[in-house]
């Protein structure tokens, strides 16, 4: 594994740890970047993991723009 991969793993683990304290807009941006090019099953699995670890991230739907 390269140094970049090591740092990405460390940063990802840190994000998982503090996810519930991150503002919603940043959570959404990180989630979308992480899921870029991924299928719906992967998106669902990550969303479920985040909601199970941080119940406070279960926000109501955003109002329509």
C-alpha positions, 0 to 999 in steps of 0.5 A: 500500500502506498503512503497516499493509500495509508493517508486516505485510510487514516483520513477515512477512519477519522471521518467515520469517527467524527461523522455525527459532529460534521455539519450536514452540508459537509456530510453530504459532500463527503458522501457524494465524493466517496460514492462517485461512480458507485452503484446504489447498493454501495450507496445504501450500505455506506448510508446504513453504516453511517446511520447505525454509527451516528443516529444523529445523522438521520436528518429529515428530508431537505426542503425542496428548492 
